[in-house]
Amino acid sequence: MIYPATEAIQEAFLAHNLKCVAEEHENESLVIIGMTGQTTSFRVLFISRSKESDAAMRIYNLVRFTSDKQEAMIEAANDCNARYRFLRFTVDTNANTVDVEYDFPLNQEDIGAAAFEMLMRAAIIIDKCYPEFMHCLYG
């Protein structure tokens, strides 16, 4: 089932001439969109799991690193989290990746417009933080 939040997000993106795909799964529906910033490219998932206007934005594998870089990546993620309250940078210590998260308030009014705004903010914030993660990798 394509949940209402997924439909609203897809419609908002299409209204802004952004190419995206909606997918239906057993327990969730998704809008998937590729983004290219000034410093990197990434894939963004908007996930909905109920008929309520619930949605979560996830960016998996923004950065991949070796286990010897974990501590530096955690420090960089914490630094970015302290500077930017809208996004949460997380370090998956099992997969050795940096991921990005944002959870929309339940029953967010005009979830499509809110998702578009968060997508644009995320691109700006990632462009500012990505070099810090690259510095951890390459010095």
C-alpha positions in Angstrom: 0.0 0.0 0.0 1.2 3.5 -0.8 0.6 5.5 2.3 -0.8 9.1 2.2 2.5 10.7 3.3 4.3 8.9 0.5 1.8 10.2 -2.1 2.0 13.8 -0.7 5.8 13.8 -0.7 6.0 12.4 -4.3 3.5 15.0 -5.5 5.4 17.8 -3.9 8.7 16.6 -5.5 7.1 16.2 -8.9 5.6 19.7 -8.6 9.2 21.0 -8.1 10.3 19.0 -11.2 12.3 16.6 -9.1 12.6 13.1 -10.4 11.7 10.5 -7.8 10.3 7.0 -7.5 7.6 5.7 -5.1 7.8 2.1 -4.0 5.3 0.0 -2.1 6.5 -2.7 0.3 4.6 -5.0 2.7 4.9 -2.7 5.8 6.0 0.6 4.3 6.1 2.9 1.3 9.0 5.0 0.1 9.9 7.9 -2.0 13.4 7.6 -3.3 15.3 10.6 -4.8 18.9 11.0 -5.8 20.6 14.3 -4.9 23.9 15.8 -6.1 25.4 18.6 -4.0 28.6 20.5 -4.4 30.6 18.0 -2.4 28.9 14.6 -3.0 25.9 12.7 -4.3 23.6 10.6 -2.2 20.3 8.8 -2.3 17.5 10.0 0.0 14.6 7.7 1.2 11.4 9.1 2.7 9.7 6.3 4.6 6.1 6.0 5.7 4.8 3.1 7.7 1.2 4.1 8.6 -1.9 5.8 7.3 -1.1 8.8 9.5 1.1 11.5 8.1 4.2 9.9 9.4 7.5 10.1 7.5 11.2 9.6 8.2 14.0 10.8 6.0 17.0 8.5 5.8 20.3 8.7 3.9 22.3 5.5 4.2 25.9 5.1 3.5 26.7 8.8 3.0 30.3 7.8 3.9 31.9 4.4 4.0 35.1 4.0 6.1 37.4 1.4 7.5 37.1 0.4 11.2 40.3 2.2 12.2 38.5 5.5 11.3 35.5 4.9 13.6 36.6 7.2 16.4 37.3 10.1 14.1 34.0 9.6 12.3 32.1 9.6 15.5 33.8 12.8 16.5 33.0 14.4 13.1 29.4 13.2 13.4 29.1 14.7 16.9 30.5 18.0 15.6 28.0 18.2 12.8 25.2 17.3 15.2 26.2 20.1 17.5 26.2 22.6 14.6 23.0 21.5 12.8 19.9 20.6 14.8 17.8 19.6 11.8 19.7 16.5 10.8 21.2 13.7 12.9 24.4 12.2 11.6 24.9 8.7 12.9 27.8 6.2 12.7 26.9 2.6 12.1 29.8 0.8 13.8 28.8 -2.5 12.4 28.7 -1.4 8.7 31.3 1.3 9.1 29.1 4.0 7.5 27.9 7.5 8.3 24.1 7.7 7.9 21.8 10.7 8.1 18.3 10.8 9.8 15.4 13.1 10.2 12.0 12.2 11.7 9.1 14.4 10.8 6.5 15.2 13.6 3.5 12.8 13.5 0.6 14.3 11.5 2.9 17.0 10.1 0.8 19.5 8.2 1.6 19.6 4.5 4.1 16.7 4.7 5.0 17.2 1.1 6.1 20.8 1.5 7.9 19.9 4.7 9.7 17.0 3.0 10.8 19.3 0.1 12.1 21.9 2.6 14.0 19.2 4.6 15.5 17.8 1.4 16.9 21.2 0.5 18.2 21.8 4.0 19.8 18.4 4.1 21.6 19.0 0.8 23.1 22.3 2.2 24.0 20.7 5.6 25.6 17.7 4.0 27.6 19.9 1.7 29.0 21.7 4.8 29.7 18.5 6.8 30.9 16.1 4.1 34.4 17.7 3.8 34.9 17.1 7.5 34.2 13.3 7.0 36.5 13.3 4.1 39.2 14.9 6.2 38.9 12.0 8.6 39.4 9.6 5.8 42.3 11.3 4.0 43.8 13.8 6.4 
